[in-house]
């Protein structure tokens, strides 16, 4: 008997949407007043939104294309005929 697992990380797009929402709110509410760049040298007060924009962009990519090869569930059929049921 064959089981086809073709969900390609079924919750990856939902999780990416949650991360994108959190990062967008963080940019608007907390980090936009501090500027773009992170506080690498320690001379400015607070952190900018550079990292948050990167995470937002990566989340948009996962929302658009899905998890792909990084998914924990394979998109190829999995043969399970030797397993006891």
VENZI-V866721 format. One record per residue. N is the residue number from 0. PHI is phi in whole degrees, -180 to 180 (999 if undefined). Layout:
n = [N/N]
phi = [PHI/PHI]
This chain:
n = [0/1/2/3/4/5/6/7/8/9/10/11/12/13/14/15/16/17/18/19/20/21/22/23/24/25/26/27/28/29/30/31/32/33/34/35/36/37/38/39/40/41/42/43/44/45/46/47/48/49/50/51/52/53/54/55/56/57/58/59/60/61/62/63/64/65/66/67/68/69/70/71/72/73/74/75/76/77/78/79/80/81/82/83/84]
phi = [999/-112/-115/-103/-104/-119/-99/51/71/-60/-107/-66/-70/-68/-65/-65/-64/-63/-66/-63/-65/-64/-68/-64/-66/-65/-64/-71/-87/-116/-108/-68/-73/-87/102/-82/-80/-72/-89/-73/-93/81/-96/-103/-91/95/-108/-83/-107/-61/-65/-65/-68/-63/-63/-64/-64/-67/-66/-66/-65/-66/-66/-79/-106/84/-78/63/-72/-82/-67/-78/-104/-73/-91/-83/-63/-104/-86/-126/-79/-93/-82/-80/-107]
